[in-house]
Amino acid sequence: MNTIIELMLKISDRNVLCFYHKDTNTFDGWPVSAIQMQNLDPNERLPLKDENNFRFLTYDEINHKDIMGFFVKECVEDKEIRKRLFNILRKHNYVEPFIEGLRELNLYDEFEMACGDIYRQLFFEWAEKNELNF
């Protein structure tokens, strides 16, 4: 589960795209795998539907702000800490600062326990939609 959360948190803004490559069983930012890249003619267009390369969830599809806001509302009792974390969520780029704040406050493990199932559910719904088995 920890790896799934880490993968999801790497999608930290709208400019980050991630792809899953079935042939190498890896996630990265390239629309085709390294193996296919060797054989790809630079003039060829990427197919709209590729049986090997799958676009992962986007920033908007994950909706970190709702998940993180849920954690702060439901799991953080100290008012000053809640205020600090909610202030981070008001920023434009909030994912990495929020995670850093959780680590500084020794709340990251609690965040994983409380929100890990949400991230896992999103991951496995994506995998099912794309007919992938993990």
N, C-alpha and C positions, 0 to 999 in steps of 0.2 A: 504494500500500500504506500509506503514511504516514497518509492520511486514514482508512482503515479502522481502524488501530490507535487513532487519536485518538477516533473514534466509539465504539469498544469501551471505551476507558478512561473515557469520560464516564459509563458505566454503573458507577458507583463504589460504590453500595450498593443495598440491597433496595428502597428507596423511589423509585428513579429508574426511570421507564418511558419508553420511547422508541418512536416510531411512524414508519414510512416512508409517505409520501404519494406515490402514483404520479402524480397529476395535476400536482403541483408538483416532483416529483423531489427531495423534501427529507426530512430526518429531524428530528423535534422531539418535544416532550413532550405534544403534544395528540393525542387519539384520532382527530380528523378534521382535514382540511386547512383552511387559511384560506378557500379557495374554497368548500368545502362548508359551513363554519361560517356563512357569510353566508346560505345558503339553508336552514339547519337550524332547524326549529321547536323551541324550547326544551323543549316537552312530548314530543317524539319520543324514543324510546329508540334508542340506537346499535345497529345490527345486529350480531349475533354474528359473521357472516361478511361482510366488507366487501371489495368488489372494488378499492377505491382505497386503503384505509388498512390497514397491516399492523403488528401489534405486533412490535417488534424483540426480540432476545434479552434475557432478563432477567439480572440479576446472577448468579443461581444457575446459569443455563444457560451463562454464559461461564466461570465458575470461575477468576477471576483468581488466587486463592491458589495453585492447582496450577501455573499457567503461570509465575507469578513465582517460586515455590519451585523449579521446574525450572531457571529461569535462574540463580538463586543457586547451586544445587548444581552445575550443569554448566559455568557460565561464569565464576564469580567464584572466583579462586584465593586471594586474600588473606584469611586467617582473620578478621581484625578487621572487614573490610568485609562478609564473609559474615555474621558475628555481628550486625553493625549492621542489615543488611537483613532477616535472619530475625527480629530483634526487632521490626521494623516490621510484619512479616507476622503477628505475634501479636496486634496491636491489632484492635479491632472494626472501625474504619474505617481500612483500611490502603492502599487503592489510591492516593489522592492523595499521602500521605506517602511511599509507596514510590517513586513516580515522581519526586517532589521529591528524594528521596535519591539516586536514579540520576543525576539531573541534576547535583546537587552533586558527585557522585563521577565525573562525566564518563563514565558507563556507559550513558546512555540510548540512544545510537546502537547500542551492542552489544546492548542489550535488543531494540531494533527488529529488528536483523539476526537474532538468535537466536530470537525469539518471534513475529516478524511473520507467518511462515507459519502458525503455529497460529491466530492471530487471523483471518487471511485465510481459512483453511479453515472456521472456524466461521461467518464471514460468508457465504461462498459456499454452504455447506450450508443456512443459513437462507434464502438467496435461492432456491436450487433447491426447497426444501420449499414455498416460497410462489409458485413459478413466476414469479420475477422475473429479468430479465436485466440484468446490470451489465457 
